[in-house]
Amino acid sequence: MGATAATPIDAPEATRQLTLQRRLLERNDLQAAANRSHFEQHGLLALNLLSAPGSGKTALLEQLAARWPHPPVGVIVGDLATDNDARRLQAAGARAVQIRTGDLCHLEAHLVERAFAQLDSRDMELLVIENVGNLVCPSGFDLGEHLRLAVLSVTEGEDKPLKYPALFRSADAVLLNKIDLAEAVAFRREEALANLAVIAPSARLFEVSARSGAGLAELIGWLEQQRSQRGLQARAHAHG
């Protein structure tokens, strides 16, 4: 007899939420609101950048730091270990602070608060929080951002939005990265776009290449527009 496909097993839906988890999220949300207010007092548009490991987040931020028309760009970097990404971004002209999370698979608002206190925000208009590379845990935590950007690289496959809907559904924009490699990896663009249309129909889509810089001008123009629409104005003072 021919082999038949196994029936998927769905985990049961949670019938209750642990008090500890609820209190953790409540504390996080309160701190996130304080972060957002603090960023606005400094005239900053704050982004939360999320993706799987290896999607090209840091390379994209190197390009953004070099091309942003109102430098410098501030970056708070989250990684389990090392400060490699922060050093890369500093070399690209960004003001960067590293958060090493150890075993924590996502950033939380209080960690962002502490990192921002170490960042020189004078004359800065854009702050990017580069979250830990993970498609599950970070999506549940507000960090105080104004916009959430999800990065999907062509090397990851077309079905990532279907497999990890919570992250993509929460995104204000999706950056389809490494488009210069699409043909080499037989990336099915139309299928990926159809999946995104199902999961994140209202998200703005940008097709970009961190290697060549393709699509970065359109992304930067949109970010400038978003900043203007929020009425944010640069503040020439340090954090308080």
Residue pairs with C-beta under 8 A, 6 or more apart in sequence:
25 140
25 141
27 110
28 108
28 109
28 110
28 141
28 142
29 109
29 142
31 108
31 109
31 110
31 113
31 144
32 109
32 141
32 142
32 143
32 144
33 144
34 109
34 113
34 144
35 46
35 109
35 112
35 113
35 116
35 143
35 144
36 46
36 144
36 145
36 146
38 113
38 116
38 144
38 239
39 45
39 46
39 116
39 127
39 144
39 146
40 230
40 232
41 235
42 121
42 124
42 235
42 237
42 239
43 124
43 125
43 232
43 233
43 234
43 235
44 74
44 121
44 124
44 125
44 126
44 127
44 232
45 125
45 126
45 127
45 146
45 147
45 223
45 226
45 227
45 230
45 232
46 127
46 128
46 129
46 143
46 144
46 145
46 146
46 147
47 126
47 127
47 128
47 129
47 145
47 146
47 147
47 148
47 149
47 223
48 129
48 131
48 138
48 143
48 145
48 147
48 148
48 149
49 57
49 60
49 61
49 128
49 129
49 130
49 131
49 149
49 151
50 131
50 134
50 135
50 138
50 139
50 148
50 149
50 150
50 151
50 167
50 171
51 57
51 131
51 133
51 135
51 150
51 151
51 152
51 153
52 133
52 134
52 135
52 153
52 156
52 160
53 133
53 134
54 133
54 153
54 155
55 133
55 151
55 152
55 153
55 156
55 177
56 151
56 153
56 177
56 178
56 210
57 130
57 133
57 151
58 77
58 85
58 88
58 89
58 130
59 210
59 211
60 151
60 175
60 177
60 208
60 210
61 73
61 75
61 89
61 92
61 94
61 128
61 130
62 88
62 89
62 92
62 94
62 210
63 210
63 213
63 216
64 73
64 126
64 128
64 216
64 219
64 220
65 71
65 72
65 73
65 75
65 89
65 92
65 93
65 94
66 92
66 93
67 213
67 216
67 217
67 220
68 126
68 220
69 220
69 224
70 125
70 126
70 234
71 93
72 93
72 94
72 95
72 123
72 124
73 93
73 94
73 95
73 124
73 126
73 127
73 128
74 94
74 95
74 96
74 119
74 121
74 124
74 126
74 127
74 128
75 86
75 89
75 94
75 95
75 96
75 97
75 127
75 128
75 129
75 130
76 96
76 97
76 99
76 107
76 112
76 115
76 116
76 119
76 127
76 128
76 129
76 130
77 83
77 85
77 86
77 89
77 96
77 97
77 98
77 99
77 130
78 99
78 101
78 106
78 107
78 111
78 129
78 130
78 131
78 132
79 85
79 98
79 99
79 100
79 101
79 132
79 133
80 100
80 101
80 102
80 103
80 104
80 105
80 132
81 100
81 102
82 100
83 98
83 100
85 96
85 98
85 130
86 96
86 97
86 98
87 96
89 96
90 96
95 119
95 120
95 124
97 115
97 116
97 118
97 119
98 115
99 107
99 111
99 112
99 114
99 115
101 107
101 111
101 132
104 132
105 132
105 134
105 136
105 137
105 138
106 131
106 132
106 134
106 137
106 138
106 140
106 141
107 129
107 131
107 132
107 138
107 141
107 143
108 141
108 143
109 141
109 142
109 143
109 144
112 129
112 143
112 144
113 144
116 127
116 239
117 239
119 127
119 239
120 238
120 239
121 127
121 235
121 238
121 239
122 236
122 237
122 238
123 234
123 236
124 234
125 227
125 232
125 234
126 223
126 227
129 143
129 145
131 138
131 143
132 138
135 160
135 163
135 164
135 167
136 164
136 166
136 167
138 167
139 164
139 166
139 167
139 170
140 166
146 226
146 230
147 172
147 173
147 223
147 226
148 170
148 171
148 172
148 173
149 171
149 172
149 173
149 174
149 175
150 167
150 168
150 170
150 171
150 173
150 174
150 175
150 200
150 203
151 174
151 175
151 177
152 160
152 161
152 168
152 174
152 175
152 176
152 177
152 192
152 196
153 176
153 177
153 178
154 176
154 177
154 178
154 179
154 181
154 182
154 185
154 187
154 192
155 178
155 181
155 185
155 187
158 187
158 188
158 191
158 192
158 195
159 195
160 168
160 195
161 168
161 174
161 192
161 195
161 196
161 198
161 199
161 200
162 195
162 198
162 199
165 199
168 174
168 196
168 199
168 200
168 203
169 199
169 200
171 200
171 203
172 203
172 204
173 203
173 204
173 205
173 206
173 219
173 222
174 196
174 200
174 203
174 204
174 205
174 206
175 206
175 208
175 219
176 192
176 205
176 206
176 207
176 208
177 208
177 209
177 210
178 209
178 210
178 211
179 207
179 208
179 209
179 214
179 215
180 209
180 211
180 212
180 214
181 187
182 189
193 205
196 203
196 205
204 222
206 215
206 218
206 219
206 222
207 214
207 215
208 214
208 215
208 216
208 219
209 215
